[in-house]
Amino acid sequence: MHTATKMMMTSGGLMLTCTLAITLLSCALISSTTFQHETQYPVQDPLMIRQVTDNHHHHRHHPRRSSANHRLLGTTTELHFKSFMEEYEKSYSTHEEYVHRLGIFAKNLIKAAEHQAMDPSAIHGVTQFSDLTEEEFEATYMGLKGGAGVGGTTQLGKDDGDESAAEVMMDVSDLPESFDWREKGAVTEVKTQCDLKEKDDCDDGCSGGLMTTAFNYLIEAGGIEEEVTYPYTGKRGECKFNPEKVAVKVRNFTKIPVDESQIAANVVHNGPLAIGLNAVFMQTYIGGVSCPLICDKKRINHGVLLVGYGSRGFSILRLGYKPYWIIKNSWGKRWGEHGYYRLCRGHNMCGMSTMVSAVVTQTS
């Protein structure tokens, strides 16, 4: 704390932010060493947020240039940026674009350090999104648009009279301690909703929407085909839906009560659930159980799939092993824990219980 106070008196805002983040991180990083041995994903040590301190020591001896981004050329930050480009097969058409992305990358290193300090039970660092601004990331990858259904508004299907459309309170007394639909073969592989290299191939679907809008479409269209007959491509093209190949029909859908015990019961008895949440910490997420100190519950900006829950996720803030949700994302298998996100359970973390919906289906 003495070091942080001294830096507060002698340094500017950027250095202060980094110093405070690193000070807060010291305890979290010690605990993370033990935690990492329990995870199944590789820890990207060369690109972890611990690099951030190297960059600022180097800048003290680096001459000022006309552009803040140009000052990063030849620094440790640029070395890490080149490693990032190689790891994620990134390329930029001009030198100006390269320098621009380098500057964004440097800022995202600081953001990762801030996220690590605010979310110490998870691991944050460099991801495939580390060369994107917050605005670019949200516009391309946070697909939830419109916000209908937030704040308790229930969206029903075509048959409002169907009993399945009403909120039904379920018995939660005999729920299993842990449950995962992946173990039952009910979850398809993780896909990438939009590759920036193929952004021009996207239609309006890449700009996001609402899960309930998709459910309404399936009701109108008469159902959905199996993936084997109509595979996902993530590219623009004509609709090739064939009603004769419908495998499952959507009869109706309903919003689940804003209660995490009810959500767990619906997952167990009715299958994976579509949910909305605030994805602000997901841009830098690498693994672990995310349990941020502060996460706006009202700013719902991303739609994901809740496939189960676990009972023993390590949480530094809660001094032990606590329950968590298992969430399937749509940013590819290289993101997070092989495409999945673990979020601490029981506190409506990041608004995850605000917009939860389930469908009532019938097989053809």
HELIX and SHEET records of a PDB file:
HELIX    1   1 HIS A    2  THR A   10  1                                   9    
HELIX    2   2 GLY A   13  GLN A   36  1                                  24    
HELIX    3   3 ASP A   45  LEU A   47  5                                   3    
HELIX    4   4 ILE A   49  GLN A   51  5                                   3    
HELIX    5   5 VAL A   52  HIS A   59  1                                   8    
HELIX    6   6 HIS A   70  LEU A   72  5                                   3    
HELIX    7   7 THR A   76  GLU A   87  1                                  12    
HELIX    8   8 HIS A   95  MET A  118  1                                  24    
HELIX    9   9 GLU A  134  TYR A  141  1                                   8    
HELIX   10  10 GLU A  163  ALA A  165  5                                   3    
HELIX   11  11 TRP A  181  LYS A  184  5                                   4    
HELIX   12  12 LEU A  196  ASP A  201  5                                   6    
HELIX   13  13 ASP A  204  SER A  207  5                                   4    
HELIX   14  14 MET A  211  ALA A  221  1                                  11    
HELIX   15  15 PRO A  243  LYS A  245  5                                   3    
HELIX   16  16 GLU A  260  ASN A  270  1                                  11    
HELIX   17  17 MET A  349  GLY A  351  5                                   3    
SHEET    1   A 6 ALA A 122  HIS A 124  0                                        
SHEET    2   A 6 TYR A 285  SER A 290 -1                                        
SHEET    3   A 6 TYR A 340  CYS A 344  1                                        
SHEET    4   A 6 GLY A 320  LYS A 328 -1                                        
SHEET    5   A 6 HIS A 302  SER A 315 -1                                        
SHEET    6   A 6 PHE A 179  ASP A 180 -1                                        
SHEET    1   B 9 ALA A 122  HIS A 124  0                                        
SHEET    2   B 9 TYR A 285  SER A 290 -1                                        
SHEET    3   B 9 TYR A 340  CYS A 344  1                                        
SHEET    4   B 9 GLY A 320  LYS A 328 -1                                        
SHEET    5   B 9 HIS A 302  SER A 315 -1                                        
SHEET    6   B 9 LEU A 273  LEU A 277 -1                                        
SHEET    7   B 9 MET A 355  THR A 363 -1                                        
SHEET    8   B 9 VAL A 246  LYS A 255 -1                                        
SHEET    9   B 9 ILE A 224  GLU A 225 -1                                        
END                                                                             
